[in-house]
Amino acid sequence: GAFVSMGKEAVNAQRNIENLQLNIGTLLGDADKGKELVAELQKYGEATPYDTEGLASAAQTMLAYGVSAQQIMPLMKQLGDVAQGNTEHLQGLALAFGQMTAVGTVQKQDLNQMASAGFGFNQIAKSMGVSVAEFLDMVSKKKVHVSDIAKALQDATSAGGLFYHSALNASKGLEGTFSNFEE
């Protein structure tokens, strides 16, 4: 019975991966690129507390909003670090970044969504070299663009940044180790 159950789980896992590859391939307009991106997401999932399905969901959200395929993995790693192993926060960050990408400019509601997932105004303002008050004034005047947010993410997740390697560090605990084992 246990052997049959394991076999069913393996088949279901493979079916899920194939569905992810097809769905992402559709968004990319190329089935092979879908397979490549899912393979990269799997590899990242094996090294962090995230699972492939959660990562793929975040990737699909960003792709649907117009984030380019080349940006997905670098962004996934940055957002993953900011979310510090929390899949719900990762999903929220991906949604907010996708919405900003679609519009091009940054709206307060997107910033609030990012802040609730752990990426506060102070990180973005610091990256832009302005105070939080100046930053919020710039947002109200639609002078903050998605490229400013991308730079702030890069600054916060690079060596010396507040969130540098936080997803990898989160995988070192018991919960992260268990998640990596499952992946």
N, CA, C and O of each residue as an XYZ file, in Angstrom:
732
protein
N       0.814     -1.197      0.000
C       0.000      0.000      0.000
C       0.855      1.256      0.000
O       0.568      2.208     -0.727
N       1.920      1.262      0.827
C       2.779      2.440      0.891
C       3.502      2.640     -0.432
O       3.702      3.769     -0.881
N       3.895      1.524     -1.055
C       4.599      1.613     -2.337
C       3.684      2.183     -3.413
O       4.116      3.018     -4.207
N       2.442      1.751     -3.451
C       1.459      2.253     -4.427
C       1.198      3.734     -4.173
O       1.106      4.524     -5.112
N       1.080      4.101     -2.913
C       0.850      5.503     -2.563
C       2.012      6.382     -3.016
O       1.794      7.475     -3.540
N       3.237      5.917     -2.819
C       4.426      6.656     -3.257
C       4.432      6.803     -4.773
O       4.788      7.855     -5.305
N       4.034      5.742     -5.457
C       3.980      5.774     -6.923
C       2.978      6.799     -7.419
O       3.249      7.529     -8.372
N       1.814      6.854     -6.770
C       0.789      7.836     -7.146
C       1.291      9.257     -6.906
O       1.062     10.147     -7.724
N       1.971      9.466     -5.791
C       2.505     10.795     -5.493
C       3.544     11.206     -6.525
O       3.588     12.368     -6.928
N       4.370     10.280     -6.952
C       5.388     10.582     -7.963
C       4.735     10.953     -9.292
O       5.164     11.892     -9.962
N       3.701     10.214     -9.665
C       2.983     10.507    -10.919
C       2.302     11.873    -10.823
O       2.345     12.656    -11.772
N       1.680     12.156     -9.690
C       1.029     13.460     -9.506
C       2.039     14.599     -9.547
O       1.768     15.654    -10.122
N       3.197     14.389     -8.938
C       4.235     15.424     -8.953
C       4.702     15.686    -10.380
O       4.878     16.840    -10.770
N       4.900     14.644    -11.150
C       5.327     14.809    -12.543
C       4.228     15.492    -13.358
O       4.517     16.338    -14.204
N       2.989     15.132    -13.108
C       1.861     15.761    -13.814
C       1.815     17.257    -13.503
O       1.587     18.072    -14.397
N       2.033     17.619    -12.232
C       2.035     19.030    -11.853
C       3.159     19.796    -12.538
O       2.952     20.916    -13.005
N       4.344     19.201    -12.601
C       5.484     19.842    -13.258
C       5.174     20.044    -14.744
O       5.438     21.114    -15.293
N       4.622     19.030    -15.385
C       4.276     19.167    -16.806
C       3.252     20.274    -17.027
O       3.354     21.028    -17.995
N       2.269     20.379    -16.140
C       1.273     21.448    -16.258
C       1.928     22.818    -16.099
O       1.608     23.755    -16.831
N       2.839     22.929    -15.148
C       3.553     24.193    -14.959
C       4.357     24.537    -16.208
O       4.358     25.685    -16.654
N       5.034     23.551    -16.765
C       5.829     23.785    -17.973
C       4.939     24.257    -19.123
O       5.299     25.180    -19.853
N       3.781     23.621    -19.280
C       2.861     23.999    -20.355
C       2.298     25.404    -20.131
O       2.242     26.209    -21.061
N       1.884     25.695    -18.901
C       1.300     26.998    -18.612
C       2.315     28.122    -18.793
O       2.010     29.148    -19.401
N       3.511     27.927    -18.270
C       4.533     28.955    -18.412
C       4.992     29.036    -19.864
O       5.266     30.126    -20.365
N       5.078     27.898    -20.540
C       5.412     27.899    -21.967
C       4.397     28.689    -22.778
O       4.764     29.394    -23.718
N       3.129     28.578    -22.420
C       2.086     29.347    -23.105
C       2.306     30.844    -22.910
O       2.220     31.619    -23.862
N       2.591     31.249    -21.664
C       2.826     32.666    -21.388
C       4.071     33.187    -22.106
O       4.126     34.355    -22.492
N       5.058     32.330    -22.281
C       6.293     32.721    -22.962
C       6.198     32.574    -24.475
O       7.036     33.094    -25.212
N       5.170     31.861    -24.933
C       5.034     31.629    -26.365
C       5.989     30.582    -26.903
O       6.238     30.521    -28.108
N       6.529     29.752    -26.008
C       7.520     28.747    -26.412
C       7.570     27.651    -25.337
O       7.964     27.903    -24.199
N       7.168     26.444    -25.714
C       7.127     25.330    -24.762
C       8.506     25.018    -24.177
O       8.626     24.716    -22.990
N       9.546     25.092    -25.014
C      10.895     24.797    -24.517
C      11.345     25.824    -23.483
O      11.990     25.469    -22.496
N      11.010     27.092    -23.703
C      11.357     28.121    -22.721
C      10.597     27.902    -21.420
O      11.103     28.209    -20.341
N       9.379     27.370    -21.524
C       8.608     27.034    -20.327
C       9.295     25.952    -19.524
O       9.363     26.035    -18.298
N       9.805     24.934    -20.204
C      10.527     23.852    -19.530
C      11.788     24.384    -18.867
O      12.105     24.016    -17.736
N      12.516     25.261    -19.582
C      13.757     25.819    -19.032
C      13.492     26.648    -17.778
O      14.210     26.530    -16.785
N      12.456     27.488    -17.829
C      12.155     28.332    -16.675
C      11.698     27.494    -15.486
O      12.106     27.761    -14.356
N      10.865     26.496    -15.717
C      10.428     25.630    -14.622
C      11.621     24.887    -14.025
O      11.681     24.696    -12.810
N      12.559     24.471    -14.850
C      13.764     23.797    -14.332
C      14.564     24.752    -13.442
O      15.077     24.340    -12.402
N      14.674     26.014    -13.838
C      15.378     26.997    -13.010
C      14.623     27.241    -11.697
O      15.238     27.380    -10.640
N      13.296     27.290    -11.771
C      12.485     27.473    -10.569
C      12.638     26.283     -9.631
O      12.714     26.455     -8.414
N      12.683     25.070    -10.195
C      12.888     23.866     -9.379
C      14.223     23.931     -8.654
O      14.306     23.629     -7.464
N      15.256     24.323     -9.367
C      16.585     24.414     -8.771
C      16.593     25.430     -7.629
O      17.170     25.177     -6.572
N      15.952     26.576     -7.844
C      15.863     27.589     -6.795
C      15.040     27.055     -5.613
O      15.374     27.306     -4.455
N      13.984     26.332     -5.908
C      13.153     25.744     -4.861
C      13.902     24.727     -4.022
O      13.642     24.588     -2.827
N      14.824     24.019     -4.640
C      15.624     23.033     -3.911
C      16.613     23.689     -2.958
O      17.015     23.081     -1.966
N      17.004     24.917     -3.249
C      17.997     25.615     -2.427
C      17.371     26.518     -1.367
O      18.065     26.999     -0.470
N      16.072     26.746     -1.467
C      15.376     27.681     -0.572
C      14.152     27.010      0.030
O      13.830     25.879     -0.336
N      13.460     27.685      0.948
C      12.254     27.104      1.528
C      11.043     27.080      0.585
O       9.991     26.552      0.946
N      11.183     27.641     -0.607
C      10.051     27.716     -1.535
C       9.875     26.417     -2.307
O      10.837     25.698     -2.577
N       8.626     26.134     -2.654
C       8.373     24.974     -3.502
C       8.172     25.440     -4.942
O       7.883     26.609     -5.197
N       8.328     24.520     -5.862
C       8.264     24.854     -7.285
C       6.910     25.434     -7.658
O       6.843     26.383     -8.439
N       5.841     24.887     -7.121
C       4.506     25.384     -7.473
C       4.316     26.830     -7.029
O       3.757     27.634     -7.775
N       4.767     27.170     -5.836
C       4.654     28.545     -5.367
C       5.493     29.494     -6.193
O       5.055     30.598     -6.514
N       6.698     29.071     -6.540
C       7.573     29.882     -7.383
C       6.971     30.056     -8.773
O       6.987     31.151     -9.334
N       6.447     28.976     -9.316
C       5.846     29.045    -10.655
C       4.628     29.949    -10.658
O       4.398     30.677    -11.624
N       3.848     29.913     -9.594
C       2.685     30.793     -9.493
C       3.116     32.258     -9.500
O       2.509     33.081    -10.184
N       4.151     32.579     -8.748
C       4.675     33.951     -8.726
C       5.209     34.336    -10.105
O       4.992     35.456    -10.568
N       5.903     33.413    -10.756
C       6.434     33.679    -12.095
C       5.305     33.908    -13.091
O       5.376     34.822    -13.912
N       4.267     33.085    -13.023
C       3.131     33.243    -13.923
C       2.466     34.597    -13.732
O       2.079     35.248    -14.703
N       2.334     35.016    -12.489
C       1.732     36.318    -12.213
C       2.545     37.421    -12.870
O       1.993     38.286    -13.551
N       3.859     37.389    -12.666
C       4.699     38.440    -13.243
C       4.682     38.398    -14.770
O       4.617     39.444    -15.415
N       4.739     37.208    -15.350
C       4.697     37.091    -16.810
C       3.378     37.632    -17.361
O       3.364     38.307    -18.390
N       2.287     37.340    -16.686
C       0.977     37.808    -17.145
C       0.882     39.331    -17.137
O       0.139     39.907    -17.932
N       1.621     39.983    -16.253
C       1.622     41.443    -16.189
C       2.670     42.075    -17.108
O       2.770     43.299    -17.180
N       3.444     41.256    -17.806
C       4.381     41.800    -18.775
C       5.831     41.842    -18.355
O       6.653     42.442    -19.049
N       6.168     41.222    -17.236
C       7.580     41.126    -16.854
C       8.242     40.181    -17.856
O       7.699     39.120    -18.163
N       9.403     40.560    -18.361
C      10.058     39.742    -19.387
C      10.604     38.439    -18.807
O      10.914     38.350    -17.619
N      10.712     37.449    -19.661
C      11.222     36.138    -19.241
C      12.635     36.248    -18.663
O      12.983     35.525    -17.730
N      13.451     37.158    -19.221
C      14.817     37.318    -18.741
C      14.872     37.900    -17.335
O      15.851     37.685    -16.620
N      13.849     38.626    -16.931
C      13.814     39.236    -15.609
C      13.316     38.279    -14.525
O      13.545     38.520    -13.340
N      12.649     37.217    -14.910
C      11.947     36.373    -13.928
C      12.883     35.799    -12.868
O      12.637     36.004    -11.679
N      13.926     35.102    -13.242
C      14.775     34.469    -12.217
C      15.520     35.486    -11.355
O      15.553     35.322    -10.135
N      16.114     36.521    -11.928
C      16.731     37.512    -11.030
C      15.716     38.133    -10.069
O      16.004     38.310     -8.885
N      14.545     38.459    -10.577
C      13.496     39.019     -9.709
C      13.017     38.003     -8.684
O      12.780     38.348     -7.527
N      12.874     36.755     -9.106
C      12.403     35.719     -8.188
C      13.352     35.596     -7.004
O      12.917     35.456     -5.861
N      14.648     35.651     -7.283
C      15.633     35.551     -6.206
C      15.586     36.777     -5.300
O      15.709     36.657     -4.081
N      15.408     37.947     -5.891
C      15.321     39.168     -5.091
C      14.050     39.173     -4.243
O      14.098     39.443     -3.043
N      12.925     38.876     -4.868
C      11.666     38.848     -4.127
C      11.690     37.736     -3.086
O      11.153     37.891     -1.989
N      12.318     36.608     -3.437
C      12.444     35.503     -2.489
C      13.246     35.901     -1.267
O      12.911     35.510     -0.149
N      14.310     36.681     -1.471
C      15.097     37.163     -0.334
C      14.284     38.120      0.526
O      14.314     38.032      1.753
N      13.562     39.032     -0.110
C      12.750     39.994      0.645
C      11.665     39.261      1.440
O      11.377     39.622      2.581
N      11.072     38.246      0.840
C       9.999     37.492      1.505
C      10.534     36.568      2.600
O       9.755     36.056      3.404
N      11.832     36.350      2.646
C      12.499     35.575      3.681
C      11.895     34.188      3.898
O      11.730     33.740      5.033
N      11.570     33.522      2.797
C      11.061     32.158      2.894
C       9.555     32.046      3.032
O       9.033     30.933      3.095
N       8.838     33.161      3.082
C       7.388     33.162      3.246
C       6.727     33.208      1.863
O       6.788     34.229      1.179
N       6.101     32.109      1.456
C       5.503     32.009      0.126
C       4.380     33.020     -0.069
O       4.240     33.580     -1.156
N       3.589     33.258      0.950
C       2.502     34.234      0.842
C       3.066     35.630      0.552
O       2.524     36.362     -0.277
N       4.138     35.990      1.228
C       4.776     37.285      0.974
C       5.373     37.328     -0.437
O       5.301     38.352     -1.116
N       5.954     36.224     -0.866
C       6.509     36.153     -2.215
C       5.416     36.405     -3.253
O       5.620     37.153     -4.209
N       4.265     35.779     -3.060
C       3.146     35.967     -3.991
C       2.701     37.435     -4.027
O       2.447     37.986     -5.097
N       2.611     38.058     -2.850
C       2.207     39.459     -2.782
C       3.209     40.385     -3.449
O       2.822     41.325     -4.144
N       4.487     40.126     -3.244
C       5.529     40.927     -3.876
C       5.499     40.760     -5.393
O       5.646     41.738     -6.127
N       5.310     39.535     -5.865
C       5.245     39.280     -7.306
C       4.043     39.985     -7.929
O       4.149     40.555     -9.015
N       2.917     39.948     -7.253
C       1.720     40.630     -7.751
C       1.947     42.133     -7.821
O       1.652     42.760     -8.839
N       2.464     42.711     -6.755
C       2.706     44.159     -6.732
C       3.703     44.562     -7.813
O       3.485     45.550     -8.514
N       4.800     43.806     -7.957
C       5.793     44.140     -8.967
C       5.195     43.991    -10.365
O       5.461     44.810    -11.245
N       4.399     42.962    -10.567
C       3.741     42.778    -11.862
C       2.815     43.936    -12.190
O       2.810     44.432    -13.317
N       2.028     44.370    -11.206
C       1.116     45.491    -11.434
C       1.887     46.759    -11.773
O       1.485     47.511    -12.661
N       2.990     47.000    -11.075
C       3.812     48.176    -11.363
C       4.394     48.097    -12.775
O       4.473     49.101    -13.481
N       4.795     46.900    -13.171
C       5.365     46.714    -14.506
C       4.324     47.028    -15.576
O       4.630     47.673    -16.579
N       3.109     46.574    -15.360
C       2.050     46.807    -16.345
C       1.764     48.291    -16.526
O       1.510     48.740    -17.643
N       1.802     49.054    -15.443
C       1.489     50.478    -15.489
C       2.738     51.298    -15.815
O       2.655     52.311    -16.510
N       3.883     50.864    -15.318
C       5.131     51.576    -15.539
C       5.490     52.509    -14.394
O       6.660     52.645    -14.038
N       4.491     53.145    -13.826
C       4.723     54.007    -12.670
C       4.244     53.289    -11.418
O       3.489     52.319    -11.483
N       4.699     53.787    -10.287
C       4.406     53.151     -9.008
C       3.220     53.848     -8.351
O       3.164     55.074     -8.267
N       2.283     53.041     -7.893
C       1.126     53.571     -7.202
C       1.196     53.200     -5.728
O       1.776     52.178     -5.359
N       0.609     54.028     -4.904
C       0.665     53.840     -3.452
C       0.148     52.466     -3.038
O       0.718     51.835     -2.148
N      -0.924     51.997     -3.672
C      -1.491     50.696     -3.298
C      -0.489     49.563     -3.533
O      -0.433     48.617     -2.747
N       0.301     49.651     -4.604
C       1.316     48.629     -4.861
C       2.411     48.680     -3.802
O       2.895     47.647     -3.340
N       2.791     49.891     -3.425
C       3.797     50.059     -2.372
C       3.298     49.522     -1.040
O       4.048     48.894     -0.293
N       2.035     49.772     -0.748
C       1.457     49.251      0.497
C       1.485     47.723      0.494
O       1.753     47.096      1.519
N       1.207     47.138     -0.657
C       1.227     45.679     -0.773
C       2.653     45.160     -0.562
O       2.856     44.150      0.113
N       3.619     45.840     -1.129
C       5.022     45.424     -0.938
C       5.433     45.594      0.526
O       6.119     44.741      1.088
N       5.010     46.697      1.133
C       5.362     46.952      2.537
C       4.768     45.885      3.444
O       5.413     45.453      4.400
N       3.547     45.456      3.154
C       2.927     44.430      4.005
C       3.622     43.077      3.847
O       3.472     42.195      4.693
N       4.382     42.917      2.762
C       5.134     41.686      2.547
C       6.595     41.836      2.971
O       7.399     40.928      2.762
N       6.935     42.978      3.563
C       8.267     43.132      4.133
C       9.198     44.109      3.451
O      10.304     44.336      3.942
N       8.791     44.700      2.330
C       9.665     45.631      1.619
C       9.115     47.048      1.804
O       8.265     47.512      1.044
N       9.624     47.710      2.828
C       9.083     49.004      3.235
C       9.548     50.180      2.407
O      10.489     50.081      1.620
N       8.871     51.287      2.601
C       9.173     52.531      1.881
C      10.607     52.978      2.131
O      11.260     53.525      1.243
N      11.093     52.742      3.353
C      12.436     53.209      3.692
C      13.513     52.566      2.820
O      14.503     53.217      2.485
N      13.334     51.304      2.450
C      14.308     50.632      1.583
C      14.343     51.279      0.199
O      15.412     51.458     -0.383
N      13.177     51.622     -0.316
C      13.110     52.218     -1.650
C      13.648     53.647     -1.610
O      14.421     54.054     -2.478
N      13.231     54.404     -0.594
C      13.702     55.784     -0.457
C      15.218     55.818     -0.316
O      15.882     56.654     -0.929
N      15.763     54.917      0.485
C      17.222     54.855      0.681
C      17.921     54.594     -0.647
O      18.922     55.238     -0.960
N      17.406     53.664     -1.420
C      17.996     53.344     -2.710
C      17.956     54.538     -3.663
O      18.856     54.725     -4.482
N      16.899     55.340     -3.544
C      16.748     56.507     -4.418
C      17.499     57.728     -3.889
O      17.601     58.744     -4.577
N      18.023     57.627     -2.669
C      18.773     58.739     -2.089
C      17.906     59.898     -1.623
O      18.330     61.053     -1.641
N      16.668     59.570     -1.199
C      15.753     60.602     -0.707
C      15.160     60.158      0.626
O      15.284     58.996      1.012
N      14.520     61.085      1.323
C      13.828     60.727      2.565
C      12.516     60.017      2.219
O      12.057     60.064      1.078
N      11.932     59.373      3.199
C      10.651     58.706      2.984
C       9.587     59.728      2.585
O       8.771     59.459      1.703
N       9.590     60.898      3.229
C       8.616     61.948      2.894
C       8.786     62.398      1.439
O       7.805     62.572      0.717
N      10.040     62.583      1.020
C      10.287     62.975     -0.375
C       9.845     61.862     -1.330
O       9.258     62.125     -2.379
N      10.132     60.641     -0.955
C       9.733     59.497     -1.772
C       8.218     59.457     -1.949
O       7.724     59.297     -3.065
N       7.487     59.602     -0.852
C       6.021     59.560     -0.933
C       5.476     60.720     -1.759
O       4.477     60.564     -2.461
N       6.119     61.871     -1.681
C       5.719     63.006     -2.510
C       5.944     62.678     -3.984
O       5.111     62.993     -4.833
N       7.068     62.047     -4.274
C       7.358     61.645     -5.654
C       6.333     60.628     -6.160
O       5.930     60.675     -7.322
N       5.916     59.711     -5.287
C       4.912     58.720     -5.665
C       3.597     59.425     -6.004
O       2.957     59.105     -7.006
N       3.201     60.379     -5.172
C       1.940     61.082     -5.417
C       1.974     61.871     -6.725
O       0.931     62.112     -7.333
N       3.163     62.269     -7.154
C       3.321     63.012     -8.414
C       3.653     62.090     -9.585
O       3.976     62.554    -10.679
N       3.572     60.780     -9.345
C       3.845     59.751    -10.361
C       5.243     59.877    -10.967
O       5.433     59.700    -12.170
N       6.211     60.184    -10.109
C       7.594     60.334    -10.547
C       8.461     59.141    -10.156
O       9.676     59.171    -10.354
N       7.858     58.104     -9.609
C       8.588     56.890     -9.266
C       8.173     55.817    -10.272
O       6.988     55.580    -10.504
N       9.176     55.183    -10.855
C       8.919     54.193    -11.895
C       9.324     52.804    -11.422
O      10.043     52.653    -10.435
N       8.855     51.806    -12.133
C       9.155     50.431    -11.763
C      10.667     50.191    -11.758
O      11.154     49.357    -10.995
N      11.402     50.898    -12.587
C      12.868     50.752    -12.592
C      13.472     51.191    -11.259
O      14.499     50.655    -10.843
N      12.849     52.158    -10.585
C      13.316     52.573     -9.259
C      13.110     51.453     -8.243
O      13.954     51.225     -7.377
N      11.988     50.764     -8.357
C      11.700     49.646     -7.452
C      12.668     48.495     -7.735
O      13.176     47.862     -6.810
N      12.919     48.231     -9.022
C      13.858     47.164     -9.388
C      15.246     47.455     -8.824
O      15.912     46.548     -8.326
N      15.686     48.706     -8.896
C      16.986     49.073     -8.350
C      16.989     48.914     -6.832
O      17.970     48.434     -6.264
N      15.901     49.310     -6.170
C      15.821     49.171     -4.715
C      15.868     47.698     -4.308
O      16.499     47.349     -3.311
N      15.204     46.839     -5.075
C      15.261     45.394     -4.800
C      16.689     44.882     -4.954
O      17.176     44.108     -4.131
N      17.347     45.322     -6.010
C      18.723     44.892     -6.233
C      19.630     45.369     -5.102
O      20.465     44.610     -4.608
N      19.466     46.622     -4.693
C      20.289     47.162     -3.605
C      20.056     46.405     -2.299
O      21.003     46.099     -1.575
N      18.800     46.105     -2.006
C      18.450     45.465     -0.732
C      18.857     43.999     -0.669
O      18.990     43.434      0.416
N      19.059     43.377     -1.847
C      19.363     41.950     -1.854
C      20.798     41.645     -2.287
O      21.193     40.480     -2.342
N      21.572     42.675     -2.592
C      22.983     42.495     -2.946
C      23.813     42.447     -1.672
O      23.312     42.741     -0.587
N      25.069     42.080     -1.805
C      25.975     42.025     -0.656
C      25.927     43.345      0.105
O      26.071     44.417     -0.481
N      25.724     43.254      1.404
C      25.610     44.432      2.253
C      24.188     44.939      2.409
O      23.924     45.784      3.265
N      23.265     44.437      1.594
C      21.859     44.843      1.676
C      21.146     44.135      2.816
O      21.579     43.080      3.281
N      20.063     44.725      3.251
C      19.295     44.203      4.379
C      18.835     42.756      4.182
O      18.791     41.984      5.140
N      18.495     42.389      2.959
C      17.917     41.068      2.691
C      18.871     40.107      1.977
O      18.440     39.087      1.439
N      20.147     40.431      1.973
C      21.129     39.621      1.254
C      21.077     38.154      1.699
O      21.315     37.839      2.864
N      20.764     37.275      0.758
C      20.723     35.809      0.943
C      19.716     35.354      2.006
O      19.882     34.274      2.572
N      18.683     36.145      2.290
C      17.754     35.705      3.341
C      16.993     34.432      2.999
O      16.694     33.644      3.897
N      16.673     34.208      1.737
C      15.967     32.966      1.391
C      16.872     31.758      1.615
O      16.426     30.731      2.125
N      18.137     31.880      1.235
C      19.074     30.772      1.472
C      19.277     30.551      2.965
O      19.355     29.411      3.421
N      19.363     31.642      3.729
C      19.517     31.513      5.181
C      18.291     30.868      5.817
O      18.410     30.097      6.769
N      17.114     31.188      5.284
C      15.876     30.607      5.829
C      15.829     29.100      5.612
O      15.153     28.386      6.353
N      16.546     28.614      4.596
C      16.522     27.170      4.326
C      17.397     26.389      5.291
O      17.378     25.158      5.287
N      18.168     27.094      6.123
C      19.060     26.412      7.056
C      18.355     25.945      8.329
O      18.872     25.083      9.040
N      17.197     26.498      8.619
C      16.460     26.079      9.805
C      15.742     24.766      9.572
O      15.784     24.215      8.472
N      15.093     24.271     10.592
C      14.384     22.995     10.493
C      13.284     23.041      9.445
O      13.147     22.120      8.640
N      12.498     24.118      9.456
C      11.409     24.223      8.483
C      11.958     24.271      7.061
O      11.428     23.612      6.167
N      13.013     25.046      6.851
C      13.631     25.143      5.538
C      14.222     23.825      5.075
O      14.096     23.455      3.908
N      14.863     23.122      5.988
C      15.459     21.826      5.667
C      14.376     20.839      5.274
O      14.544     20.077      4.322
N      13.262     20.848      6.002
C      12.151     19.957      5.676
C      11.571     20.310      4.314
O      11.261     19.423      3.518
N      11.423     21.611      4.045
C      10.905     22.074      2.759
C      11.828     21.640      1.625
O      11.358     21.178      0.585
N      13.126     21.784      1.818
C      14.088     21.363      0.790
C      14.003     19.865      0.541
O      14.093     19.414     -0.601
N      13.830     19.100      1.606
C      13.701     17.652      1.478
C      12.464     17.299      0.651
O      12.524     16.445     -0.234
N      11.337     17.965      0.949
C      10.105     17.711      0.198
C      10.270     18.061     -1.270
O       9.802     17.337     -2.149
N      10.940     19.178     -1.530
C      11.135     19.627     -2.897
C      11.968     18.614     -3.671
O      12.244     18.815     -4.853
